[in-house]
Structures are given as structure tokens and as C-alpha cells.
Amino acid sequence: MKARLPDAPTLAHRLLDRTDRHPNLTAVAYHSGDGSRAAISYAELAARASAMAEWIRARTPEQPRQQFAVIALPNEIDYVVAFVACQLAGVTPATFMAPPLSTDRAVDAYVTRLGSIVRDCAPTVIIAHTDLAIRLLAHPAGAAVCQGRTLLAPELAEPSTDIGFVDPTGGRDRLALLQYTSGSTSRPKGVMIGHDNLTHNVGVIAHAFRSVQGESIAGWLPLHHDMGMIGLICHALWAGLTAQMMAPHVFIRRPALWLQTISASDAPSTVAPNFGYDLAVRRIRDDELRGVNLTCLRTAMNGAEPVRVATVDAFAKRFGPFGFNSQAMMPVYGLAENTVAVSLDHRQRDPVVVGADPIQLRDNGIVRAVRHRPAVDMVGCGTGGTHGILTRIVDPHTRRPCPDGTVGEIWVTGPSKAHGYWQRPTESEETFRARLAGRDDPRTYLRTGDLGALRDGRLFIVGRIKDVIIARGMNLYPQDLEHTAETSHPALRRGGGAAFGVLDEHGERVVMVHELDRFGADVDKAQVISSIRRAVAEIHGVTLDEVCLTGKGQVPKTTSGKVRRRETQRRFLAGDLTVHATWAAAPTKGAIR
């Protein structure tokens, strides 16, 4: 049946238009990791989503208030069906994900996180598979989470032959998505993404990727993450692509499946954070690459965390013999508060790298290219102006724009800037409606909380304001210290370091916590610590006050691989880390413990 389309364009309109024009085109293919593959066409997706939308509408009678549905499903096709169903029903999906729940501890953590989101947005509906719903209701805290809410199971909805929807925009004043960001489990932040934000941002992404209907895009990021849901799924549905997806835990277990899927589907595009490219280099064996051909790949988006020069170079070197073109690598910058994408490159080129003077960066906050070594290698992450998205570097204290090449806070404005945080008016005002001082600029800006510099129009990311260590009158950027540390000795795990400050009566001490790799247990730990201290001192002119060596998995990270420095600091101070060896300048005067 022909889809009934209201006048206002949304993602749902584009999807149903694709259904009318190309019903048999595959919308999503799911790769399980055991050799099996499930797929759904645009017509099947619309039919299943329409049936679920009818269920949702029947349980969410029209009300003036914003209504939400929490999607608590695994990273599979049903998640996409539920997301589209919410769009068709005029109910705003709130993103969540059900990871593998193999232990009681995993179930407890899942229920805690779900409960915090339910308390925040008070959804009418929770969408979960039957087996998970049963476990939720049997859990003491889970029963309270579900009380008064409708539980819907996508596998029970029969496909509908009447494909259509009510106007999901409600006059375009309702939200397309409530995107929860990483943060405290007691009070997560829900970013209010409007239909206008979503359609603008996926249009920017599709343009940067040069997406063509019928092509594939591959990825494994969790769908409750902005880069997974918007960069992969919404982008695919908007542009008429086939989303080749897998679950994050499948990728971690079998990283070769990612490249095998790109090759087998002839996918010209993929999205992943830096640690995914790094893991592929370290874990994929030659025998797993038989028959893999990556010449199809023209855009490999690298974002969601700091992009490392070493990773970019290593990926190109490792997979160049299998057809990967180094010019396909696209370092980007973005955040959920701007829907997802902020700065991207639109031309295929080798990533732009600047070797910055670490002392100039430390003392003056200037990204100035130097020819001598050592230097801090920084990767350009797109340009400061992309299809109406304007990026400025601003002094966070004076609110005045910074000169070219000077480090400041990244401020963003444009059609992709989200509406604010759900039920946090004060924080929304401070974060989403900032104004420049000393200029007749009527625009309001998003304060990202990230530090960066614009050099010749290109954006370079330096770090997070809240993570900057201020010690002995110096501004220290932890990710630079961490990168130097991890390359100082082969026994240290890549991406396994966390640098932070600890205040005591003498000021702020600089602490480095770093994981040993699986072969590191038998190494001379005193030598490893000495290597870390010497490298950081030589390159950054910084004396570490304490070094702590831990085991694998001790440094906590977000779902996209970002180091959670504050949580690492909390665990360090509480004595909750598994410690293999420590060194401290005081009071033990350098003794290894």
C-alpha cells in the first residue's frame, strides 16, 4: 500500500519514500559473528515498524506532553525496527541498549542504568524482547522500573499491510530522539534532538560520504551511541543505503568480521572510533584476511574519541596490501549535543597532521608546527565550517574568540545544534545558548566543553576542559601524556592509560595509571615505570608524581572507547584498582611497591 506522507519532511518521510520507490532494497543486514546473516528490506522494515507503531499508538493516546519510549534491545535489526516504529507513531525514542546479560552483575548494572533513564524521561513504553522483559519483572529493582509502563516485544508484532503514520512531528515541536550521553548512572543527560537537527545532520554526513542509494555502509558501534544510531543507521535510511551492522561484543571477539563484511558487501563507507582501527591492527591475523579486498572503501570515518596519528598510519600500513587507500581515512569531530557531526572533510585526502611543539602547547596553548622532535602529533578533524555548522575557538573565561592556532573551547552553532537537555533548563541555558562577548553576534552557541584550535581553517582537538591537569602553573593535556606513556614500553596496553591530577596540601599531583598488556605480568615493572617517567619528562617537560601499573580492563572506558579519567581517579583514590606496581615521588621517595 502506498505510504501516506504528511507535508513536513522527516527521516520517516524519507524512509517511506524509499519504500515506495525501492521496496526490495535491503535496509539493514545483521552479521552475528557465527557465519549467519539476517536482512530486512525497506518494505519489510516499514511493514514491521508500522505494526509496532500501531501498538505504541494504542497505548499512548494523544496527549499535549512529550511522550517517550525507551528502546531496551540488543544491537540487532529489532532495534532499528523499534526506532522507526517510534518515528511512525509520533513517540520519541530514548536510546538504550541491552548488552549480553550473562552474569547477575551484568543484569544488576543493566537494571540500574535503565532505571536512571526511566526516572529521567518517564516513558510510557519500554520496548524489550520477551525473555528480557521476564528477567526485568523478576528482578527486585526491575519490577519497580517497569511499574506503570507498557512492555512491548518487537518479535510479537505481526507485519502490517497498511503502511503509514500520524504526523510524527506534531507540528515539528516534538523530538526525533532523546540521545542519552555517557555520564552518571544516577542522573544521565538526555540530549533533545529535534527533527530539524536530525535531518540536517544526516544530510551533512551523507554529503561528506558522497553516499549513493543502493550502496552499503558497515559498522559495529552500539545503537544507543550517537555515532552508531545517527552516523550509521539514520544516515543509511536517509540516503537509501544498506546498513551492514554487527554488535560491539561481536566485533571485540572477532574484529576481522568488520573488514570481511566491508569486503563482502563492497561497502564504500564505514564508521568507527579510533580504538576500533587500533584493535583491527593488533588483533586481525593474515589468515583472516584471505579474500579480503578493501579497494571499495572510500570513506573510513574515525571519530567519537581522540584520533591518533600512530593508529592512522598503522592501519594504512597494515591493510594497504589488502587494498585500503590511506586517503579514505576521515578523522572527524562531533558530539551528541550537535546531533553527532560537527566537522568533516568532503574531499578524499590523506589526514592532515601537525607536529606541535609540546612546550608551546603546555605553556601558551599554541598549536604551532615544528620540524624538530619530540613533538605532539595532532590530526586535523575536518574544517571549522560545514554546511551551516559554524565552529569557533573561544576563551572559556572571557568568551572572546581566540587567534588562529590558539587553544580554547570549541563553540558550535547551526541547524544541527540540539534543543538542550531534557528537564535541565539551567544546564541547557549554560551549554546550548552561550553568546560571544564583545561582538554584535546574535547567534547562540553550544559550549562543547572540548578544547581545540583552528589552524588554517582546520580543527585540531586538544582535550576536555574538565580533564586538564593544572600542576606547577602548567596546563597539561592528559591524552598527550597517555599517548607518550603507552609508546614508551612494549609491555603497556595501547589505549590503556589514564592521566589525572590529585589535589593534596602541596598542590595538584600528576598521576598516571596504565594497564599492562597480557604479556606484561612477567616484565621488569620498575623498568616499565622508569620508561613512562622518562618519556613524559623528555617530551612534555613534566615530572610525574605517581605511576600505577594495573591489569587489563582496570581503566574504565565509555562504549565508544573514551577513557573515563574521573572514574579512574575515583577508583585510584578508593583503592579499587588491581595494582601490579606503583611508584610515588613522595612520601616513599621513588620506591617501587
Secondary structure, DSSP 4 states (H G I P E B T S, - for coil): ---B--SS--HHHHHHHHHHH-TTSEEEEEE-SSS-EEEEEHHHHHHHHHHHHHHHHHHS---SS--EEEE---SSHHHHHHHHHHHHHT-EEEE-------SHHHHHHHHHHHHHHHHHH--SEEE--HHHHHHHHHSHHHHHHHTTSEEE-GGGPPPPSS-B---TTTTTTSEEEEEEPS--SSS--EEEEEHHHHHHHHHHHHHHHT--TT-EEEE---TTSHIIIIIIIIHHHHHT-EEEE--HHHHHH-THHHHHHHHHTT-SEEEE-HHHHHHHHHH--GGGGTT---TT--EEEE-SSPPPHHHHHHHHHHHGGGT--GGGEEE-EE-GGGSSEEE---S--PPPEEEE-HHHHHHH-B--B-SSSS-EEEEEEEESEETTEEEEEE-TTT--BPPTTB-EEEEEESTT---EETT-HHHHHHHHSB--TTS-----BEEEEEEEEEETTEEEEEEEGGG-EEETTEEE-HHHHHHHHHTS-TTEEEEEEEEEEEEETTEEEEEEEEEE-TTGGGS-HHHHHHHHHHHHHHHH----SEEEEE-TT-S-B-TT--B-HHHHHHHHHHT-S-EEEEEESSSSSS-B-
